[in-house]
């Protein structure tokens, strides 16, 4: 009887502790890894993401072979069109009893594997739940059951208690669960931003960069600036550097918008967590240890841990709980086409141009750039939710649909029937001025609402309130804003809305 299993390892599962590999027997089972056209091109992926995953996969193959595993690796040059085709090609020349896969992170792929692969491949397909996450599908569903509102804060507290992170004698460290109020300082060049260590691409990575440049010439991403870790060892070194050199200021300035630096004090580890090169519980425990050793404030450690143990797990839970219907939501009926400058950053709005340019060139922008600059603009301008979601999925190195869709559709665009956010994250130019220094180099003035030199975010904000005033009028968190707008002179309101309409028409 043949007991050989074919174990497919996906590009975001580069960890020997993922369930399919934990069950593998070296010397008996066959590990299949494949760089395929379908996954590399179903959206216009940033070249940094493709290069990161291809290089990390090639390095992981070497690691697996060193541990005694037999690996069938299909490189992009092989011309393999899809993951299914990759598996089929191995089955055609190797006798295996079944196909084993750690579940993918995107519903479209799970659906294919679950309902169609077994018949197409002529082999049973076993899908194992991805236990690298800290809340299983059942964990999250049990927490959500019967709740009218699924707010992250309360889920986060349960996760803190479950894993005993930042807990002292059954109570939250410092007496509070959340120190977000301490982490909203704007940028005024208060402290020096440390220079981050570069990683020199090795021969494998250099070869991948050449491949990606040649095969994806029209995709965003300047690979001359490629600086990402492609192995677990280097990812851990990058995280260690963050803890020692940047975590201390991360909390204070995590919401800051900085003209001079794309990284500021951020961790830059989401792409490693999402690809399997770092483990979520380990990075949370490391951040807590840094606080207990006096290397950072409690607010810094808590702010970091909330993003990983709270937000990351919560967003994944929402995705799997509500898909596939979730993807079809569009609460505010936003349908305006995405402007061309989302692909070339050619706009005179300095904050928006810088955030888009950085996103395109590096495949990275921090959460306030994504939410309160790019997302805020898309929300106020009523840009088509699916086009915006596809753009976010395409341009960011850390983007997979499980994490991108709820963040964009729910948090940034308020398009998911208020599942994630209790109010839209809409703001005028005053917020952007408060959080950073982009306005100093912008031709628009955040103090003006209409006119050629007025900050576009101002009139767009009030147009947004006016357009959805009936929907927001009963929202207790929007009541004061709506009341202020209603008190304004009708002629003044008309001037502001008309000016915003004209700008949108000119831009889009």
N, C-alpha and C positions, 0 to 999 in steps of 0.2 A: 504493500500500500504506500502510495506516495504522499508524504506529509509536507512536502515543500510548499511554503506559502510565498506569494508575491506580495511584498509590502511596499506600497507607494508612499513616498515621502514628498510632501509638497514644499514649496519654496518658503513658506512661513512656519515650517515645523522643524527647524534645524536644531533639534535637541534630542539627545538619546533618551531623555526621560519622557518623551511623548509616548502615548499608550501603544501605538502600533510597533514602535521600536523596542519598547520594554518587553513585548511578547516575542520578539524575533530571536531566532536561534542562529548564532554565527556558524557558518559552514554548512547550514542546511537551507535557510530561507534566502530569498533573493530580494535585495533592496533595489527599487527602481526610482530613479530621479530623472527628471526631464525638463529641459528648457524648451517650451513649446510656443508656437506662434499665437495660438488662441489666447493664452493667458497673458502674453506679453503685449497684446494689441487690442483687447476688447474695449479699452479706453486708451486715450493717448497718454500712456504712462510717462512720467518724468524719467529721463535717462538715468538719473541718479538711483532711482528705485530699481530699474532693470539691472543696472550694473551691480548694485549692492546684492541683489538676490542671486544673480548668476554667479558672481564671485563667491559669495557665501556658500552657495550650493556646491561649487567645485571644491572649496576648502573642506566642507563637511564630508564630501565623498571620500577625500583622503583620510579624514579622521575615522570614518566608519571602516574603511579598508584596513587601517592600522589596528582596529579592534577585532579584525577577523571576519568582517562581513563581506559577502559577495555583492557588489554593487554594479547594476546595469545603468550606466549613465548616458543619456541621450542629450548631446549638446545642441545648441540652437542651429549649428551648421548641418545637423542631420536632416533638417527640414521636417521634423515631426510636427504635424499640425495641431494636435490636441493631446491632453492627458490620456484620454481614452485610447487614442491611437498609439501612444507610447506603451501603455499596458498591453494592448493587443499585439504589438510587435514582439514583445518579450514572450507572451504566452504562445505565440506562433512557433517559437523556436526553443521553448523550455516547458517541460511538464510541471505544472503547479496544481495544487489542490484547491486553492482559493485565493482571493485577493483581499488583503487587509489594509484598511486606510484609517488613519486618524481623521475625524470629520473635518471638512474644510471650513474656512471662516466666512464663506459667502453662500447665501441661500441658493443662488443659481447653480452652483457646482454641486452642492449637497443634493439638490433635486435630481440632477443628472445621475449622480452616483447611486442614489437610493432607488430610483425607479427604472433606470434604463440600462445601467452598466452590466448587470448580471446577465440579462438576456443577450445583449450585444456581444459580450465577451465569452459567453458560454461557461462561466465560472461563478460560483457564489461570491458575493461581495459583502464583506463584513466591515461596517463602519463603527468605529469606537469613539465615544465621547472624548473630547479634548480636555483632559484633566489637568493641563498646565494652568488653567484659570482657577481662581480661588473660590468662585461660586459656580456650581454646576447648574445646568438648565433647571433641574428640579428644585435646587436651592432657591433660585430666583423666583420661579413660579410659585413656590410655597410662600415666599415673602410677599409676593404681589397679590396673592389670592385674597379677594374680598375688599381690597383697598380701593377707595375712590380716587386717590391721587398717589402716584408712584414717584415720590420725591426722593432724590438721591441722598439727601442728608440723613434720612432715617435708615436707609439701607446701609449707608456708610457706618453708622453707629453699630449696627448689628455685625458688620464685618470686623470692626475694631474689637468688639467683644469676643467674637469667634476666634480670632487669631491672636488676641491679647497683644495688640500693637498699641503703643502709647497708652497703656492702662496701668494704674497703680491701685492695688487693693480693691479692684472691681469698679473703680471710677476713672474717668478720663484724666490723663496727665494734665496737671495744671488747673483742674477743675472745670475745664470747658472742652467741648467736642471739636469746636471749629474756631480757628484763629484767622479767618479770612479777612476780617476787618483790619488786621495789622499788615495785610499784604497787598495794599492798593496804592502804594506811593508812586507818583509820577516821576518822570526822569528829568533831572536838571543838572546832569553831570556831577552828581554828588560824590561818587566814589569811582575809583579806577576799575575798569573792566579788565579782568585777566585775559591774557593771550592763551588761546587753547592750543594744545599740542597737535601737530599734524601727524597723519599716518601716511607714510610713503607707500604707494601701491607696490605690491610685490609683482613678480612676473605673471602670476595668474590674473591678478586684478588689472594689470596693464593690458594684457591680452583681451580681457573682457571689455575694457573701456574702448579699445579699438573696434571690437565687434559691435558694440552698442552704437557707437558713433556712425559706423558704416551702415548698419541695418535699420536704424531709427533716426535718420537725418532730420526729420521734421518734428520730432518730439521735443518738448522743453527740456532744459537741463544742460548746464555748462559743465561738462565732465573734466575740463581743465581744473575745476575747483573741487573735484571729488576728494573727500576727506573722511569717509566713513570706515568704521571697523567692519571687517568681513569674517572675523572669527570670534568665538566666545572669549578667548583670552584677551584680544584687543578691545572688545566691547566692555569687558570687566575693567580693563585699565582706563578706558574713557570714563566709566562711571566712578571709579576711584578718584580720578582727577577732579570730577565734579564735586564729590563729597568734600575733598580736601581744599578746593580752591574757590568754589562758587556757591555751594549750598548755603553758606553763611549769609549771603546777600540775596539768594534766590527768592526767599519769602517776601522780603521787603519790596523788591522790584519786579515780581513776576508779572504784574499787569502793566509795566512801563513800556512805552513806545520810544525806541531809541534810534535816532538817525544814524549814529556812527557804528552800530554793531547789530548784526542779525541774530546773534546768540545771547547777548547780555550775560545773565547768570543761569540760564536754563540748563536742564539736564541733558538734552539731546539724546535721550535713550529710548524714546517711544518706538523708533524704527527697530531697535534691537529687541525690545520686549515683544513686539508684534511678529518678529521673524523667528523668535525662539533662542536668540543668542544671550538673553538675560532672563532671569526668573523673577516674577513679580514679588513674591514673598521675600526673596533674598534682598532685593533692593529696598523694600520697606524696612526690613530689620536693620539693614546697614544705615539707613537714614535715622532711625530711632537711636541706634548706638552712637551715632555722631552727636546727637543732642545730649544723650546721657553722659557723654564724655566731654561735654562743654564746647564742642566744635561749631555749634550753630544754635540759634534760638529755637525754642519750642514751636513758635509760629512758622519758622522755615521748615522744620521737620514735618510738622503737621500738614502744611500746605502741600509739600511734596507727596506725602503718604496719601493724602486725600485724593490726589490725581490718579494714583495707581490702585490702591486698595478700594477706594470709593468709586470715583468717576469711571475708570476704565472697566471695572467689573459691572457697574450699573448699566453703562451704555451697551455692553455686550448682552446683558440680560434683557434689556428692552428690545434689542434687535431680534433675538431668537424667540422672545415671547410673542411678538406682534407680526413678524413676517409670515407670509409674503404681502399681506394686505397693507402693512405699514408703508411700503414703498410707494403706494399709489396715492397717499394723502397729499392734500394741497389746501390747507384750511383757508388761506387768504386768497386763493385763486390767482396766484402769481404766474403769469404766462409770458412776460416780456422777454424777447430773445436776449441771450448773453451778448454783451458788447464785444467788439473785436479786441478792445484793449485788455481783456482778460487773458489774451494770448501774447500780447507784446508790451504791456504796461505803459502804453502811450497815452497817458492822461495827465492833465495838469494838476490834478489833486495829489499833492505830494505824499500824503499818508497812504493813499490807495495805490499810487504808482510804486512806492517803495515796497509795500507789502506784496503786491503782485510780482514785481521784478524779483524780489527775493525768493518767492515761492517758485517761480519758473526756473531761476538760475540754480538754486540750491535744493529744491524739493522740500524746503522747510520754511515754516513761519511759526511763531509761538501762538499760544491760544488767543491772546487778545488781538493780534493781527488777523487771525482767522475769524474770530467772532465779532469783534467790535470795529474792525475796519472793513475787510472784504465782505464778511457776512452781513454786517450792518448796512453797507451800501446795497448789497443784493436784496436785502429785506425792504429797505426804504424805496428802492426803485422798482420793486415788484418783479424781479427777474425770475424766469421760469425755474421752478424748483428742481425739476429733473436735470435741466442743463447745468444748474449750479452744483447739484450733487455730483454729477458726472465730472465736472471740472475739479472739484475737491478730490474726488477719487483718483483723478488722473495726475494731478500736479504734486502731490505730497508723497514723500518716501515712506511714511508710516501708514498710508491709507489702505485699508481693506474695508469692504463694505460693512462688515459688522461694527466697525468703529466710526467709519466716515458718515454713514447714512443717518444714524440718530443724532450725531453731533451737528450735521449740516441741516437736515430737514427739520429736526426737532428744536435744537438749541439756537442755531443761527437764523433760520427762516421762519420759525414759529409755525411750521406747516403741518404738525402732527396732531392737531386737535388738543394742544396743551398737555400732552403726556409728560414731556420733559420739563418744559418751562411754564411757570404760572403766568408769565407776562412776556411780551416780545422784548428781546434785547435790542431795543432801538435807542439811538442816541444822536444828539446833534454834534456840531463841530466843537462845542465847548468841552465835551468829554475827551475828545482826541487831543485838544489843546492842553487839558489838565494832565493827561497821562504821558505826554512826551514833548519832543521838540521838533516834530515835522513841520508844524505851522510856521516856524521861523523861516523856513526856506520855501514856503508855498506862496503863490501869487494871490491866493484867496485869503480873506480875513474871517476868522471864526467869530468875530463880533458883529458881522453883518449877515442879514437874512436874504435880502434881494439885491440885485444889481450885479454888474459884470465882475466885480471883485468880491462878492459875497461867498462864503464857504457853502458849497452845494449841499453839505449834510444838513444845514439849518433849514432851508426851505423844504428839502426832501423829508425831513423829520415831520414837519407840520403838515405836509401833504399826506404823509402816511397816516397820521392821526386823523385827519379830516376824512380820508377815504374809508377808514375802518371805525369811524366814531361810534356807530351803533353797536359794533361787536365789542369795543373796548369800554363802552360806557358803564357796563355792569361789572367790570373787572376791578376789584377793590385796590389793586396795585396800580391801576391806571386812572383812577377816579380824579385825582388832583390835576393831572395833565389834561385830561379831557375837559374838566371844568374850566381850566384856564383858557383853553382854546375856544370854548363856547362863549366865554366872556368877551373875547376880542371883537372889535368892530367888524361887521360883515364885509365891508369893503376892503379892510386890511387883510382879512382872511383870503378873500378872492385874489388879491394881488400876490400873496405868497404862494398859493396853490397854482396860479397861472404861471408864475415864474418857474416853479419846480416842474410843471408839465412841459414847458418850453425846453428846459435843460435836458430832460429825459428824452424828448423827441430828437433833439440835436445830437445827443450822445449815442442813442441806440437806433 
